[in-house]
Amino acid sequence: MSGTPSNHPFGNTAPAVGFFDSGVGGLAVWREFVRLAPDAPTLYVADQAHVPYGPRSPEEIRCFAEAITRFLLSQGVCLIVVASHTISAAALWPLREMFQEVPFIGIEPAVKPAAARTRTGVIGVLGTFGTLNGPLMARVVERFARQAQIIPRVCSGWVEQVEEGLLEGTEAEARIRQHLDPVLQAGADVLVLACTHYTFLAPLIRRLIDPQIALIDPAPAVARRAAEVWQACAQGIDPWASSHRFLTTGDPARFQAQLRRLIGWDGPVERLYWDPQGTLRAA
């Protein structure tokens, strides 16, 4: 197949990769993916009209995820990365059942590598309520960390903190310590970031913990898996100029500023909206 321009939304024939999250957290995975697969066109949807997803019911999250998936497929993606622990916990398996022809890459709490690294046997898992209290979390603990003591911590407010851009300074540190200190006091020597938003807090967290404490961020591993699947999809296709589209159900100007601050992207942002039937549409 020849990589020539077409009327495809991405302006080329290379298969595109769709990413979605409630907000900016999934950009942590997107950033790593683009580093590994620079020729891959991407489309990123941030459902900022509904951020945060953490306190929402699994049923509500599944409805959002299904509608976003349908939109991504209408745009010609060949692979979908569910770049959120909360959405993966609530909706990944239902999405795979509903769209059986589509490869989905999701995220689970990185308890397995944490269990391999701990010396004290105490692992702190930092996440949202939806992630830490769902069946996915229970399964990974049962499979990989039955002998460890798991300290789950619902870090209320951290998603909003990242969305606000509060990543440094006295106030940011105080909000981090509120949830971090109890986990450290419990003896955890490994901390798992079980929310993609928290990747952007990792530099601050690392400064607040002992260097001997391991901090596990699953974003690079998820990006590697997505790059492998995309390369299989794109095999035999001549690369064309890759392109990246960013869309939000929130304020495009605000999302544009977030993209600039978090990943150094300075490009256009498209607006999406939810219609009364719960369908995602381009503005």
N, C-alpha and C positions, 0 to 999 in steps of 0.2 A: 504494500500500500504506500502511496506517495503522500508526503506531508505538504499539501497544498491548501491555500486559503479556501474557505467555504462560507456558507451562511450560518454556520454553527454559532451559538452565542459566544464562544471563545475565539472565533475567527481562525480556527485551525482544526485539523482532524485528529490531533492527539487526544486520547481519552482523558477527561478531566476528573479531578478528585473533589468530592464535596465534603466539607467540614461543617459541623454545627455544634452550638453550645448556647446556653442562656445568655452569654455575654462574651467577655474578652478572654475568659480562661482558656478556651480551646486554641487561642493564638499561640500558647506555649507548645502545643503539638504541631500546629501549622508551621511555626518557625523552624522547628527541627526537621520537619518533612521537606520543606523547601530547600534546606541545606543539603539534604541527602538526594533529593530528586529535583534539581533545578530546572529541568525541562518540562516538568509536569504542570499543566494548567490547573488552577484551583478555584473553587468557589466556597466562600465562607459565609455562613448565615449566623448572625447573632440575634437571638430572640430577646432583645433588651426590653421589649414591652412587658415581658413576664419575669425578668430577672429579679430576685434569685429563684431558682427552681427548688432549692433544698427543702424549704418548708411545705412544698406543694405535694398533693397526693400522687401516688403512682399512676392512678387512672388519668389525672389531668396531664401529667408529664407524657404519658403514652399518646394522648390525643395531640399534643403539641408536636411530639417527635414524628408521628405518622404524617401530619400535614407538612412538616418541614421536609421529610423524606420525599413526599410526592412532588414538592416544588423542586428539590434538587434533581430528581429524575427527569422532570420536565425540561431541565436545563442541560441535559445530556451527560450527566456524570456517570462514570463507570464503577465507582467505588465510593462508599460513604464512610467517613470517620466520625463516629459518635464521640466527640472530643470532650466528654464530660463523664465523671464518675457517677453523678446523680442520675443522668439520663441513661447511662449504660445499666445501672442497677435496676431502673424501673422499666426500661423499654427495649433493651438490646435484643433479648430473646423474642419478644412479640414482633419486633421489626423483622427479624430473620424469618419468622414464620410467615409473616404477611407478604414479604418481598423476597421470595426464595431464590430469585434469579440474581439478586444483588449481593455482592460481597460487602459485609459490614465489619469495620474494625472498631471495637469498643475498648473500654478501660475497666479493669478491676483493681481494687486496692492491692498495692504491691507487697502483700504479706509474705509471699514466697521468698523473694530475695531478702526481706527483712529477717525472716526466720533463719536464713543461712548466715546472716552477719552478726546477729546478736550474741553477746557474751554473757550478759546478765540474765537473758531469757525474758526480758521485759521490753515490749514493743509498743510504742505510741503510734496510734493511727489518727491523723488529723483530717477531719472531713466534715461533710454536711449531715444533717439528720437523715435525709433520704438515703445517703450512701451507707452510713454506719448502722442503720437500723433495718436494713433490707436483707433479703435472703442471699444476695450475692456475697455480702460481707460474711455472713454466717458460713457459706460454703467454702470460701477461700481460707477462713480460719480453720475449719474442720479438715480441709485437705492438706494444708501446709504448715499449720502452727498449733497443732493440738498440745504440744508440750510447752508452748510459750505462754506467758501472761500478756494478754492484749489489753492495752489501755486505750479505749476509743474516746475521742474527744470531739464533740460537736463544736466547731469553732464559729459560733454565731457572729455574724458581722464581718467576717473576713472577706467573703465574696463582695459585699458592698464596698468594703475598704479598697479592694483592688479596682472595682468599677469606678470609684471616686479618684483613683490615682494616688492614694495615700500609702506610699511605699516606703517612705523614709521619715525620720524626724521623731520628736518626743511623743506625739499623739499616736503615730503608727506603732512605735515600740510598746507603748502602754497597752494598746489593743492586742498586740501579739502576746505579750506576757500574760495577759488575763487567761489565755487558754494554754499557753506553752508551759508556764511554770508548774501547774499541777501535774502535768505529764512527766516532766523532769523530776519532780519531787517523788514520784512513784518509782523512780529508778530506771526509766527507759534509757537504753543506750542506742536505740535505733528509732528514728522518726520517719513515718511514712506520710507523704503528702497525698491524701486521697481526694483531692479536688484540683482540677487543672488551674483554677484561679490562683491557688496557693504557690504555684511555681514562681509567680512574680513577687512573692514575699520571701522566697528562699534566700536571697542575699542578706536580708535583714535577720531572718531566723538563724542563719549560720553565724552571724556576728553575736547572737545572743546565747548560743550554746557552746559547750565545751567542744574543742576540735576533735575529741575522741568519739563524740556522738555522731553516728552516721545519719545522713538525711537522704532519703530515697525519693526521687522524683521520677514517676513512670513515663513522663512525656517523651524522652528520647527513645525508649523501648517501643512505645506505641508508634512513633514516627517511623522507626526502622521497619516494623511490620507493615505499615501502610505503604512504605516505599517498595518493599518486596512485592506486594500484591499489585501495585500500580505498574511496576516494571514488567510483570508478567502480562498485564492487560495491554501494555504498550509495545510488547515485543513485535518486531517486524514493521513498526511504523516509523517513518523518518521524522525526526523531531522538527517541529516548527517553532517559531518564537512563542515561549510560554507566556501566559497571561494570568492575572489574578484578579478575581472579583470579590468585593466585600459588600455584604448587604446587612441591613439591620431593620428590625421592626421598631426600633427606637428613634433617637435623633441622629440623623446622619452626620451633622457637624460635630456632635459630641463623640461619636464613634470614630470619626476621622482624627480627632485630637488624641483619642486613646490609641489608635493604631500608630500614630506618629511617636507617641511617648513610649509605648511598650515594645514595638518591633521595628521602629524606624521606617514605617511605610508612609509615604506621602502621596496618596493617590485618591481617586474619587471613591465615594461610598454611595451605594444605591439604597433606596428606601423600599421596604416591604410593609404590607399592612395585613391585618387579620380581618377578613370580612365577617359578617354576622353569622355565617354558617361554619366558621372555624377553618376556612380555607386561607392559605397564605398566597398573597397576590403581590405583583410588582406595582409600585405606585405609578 
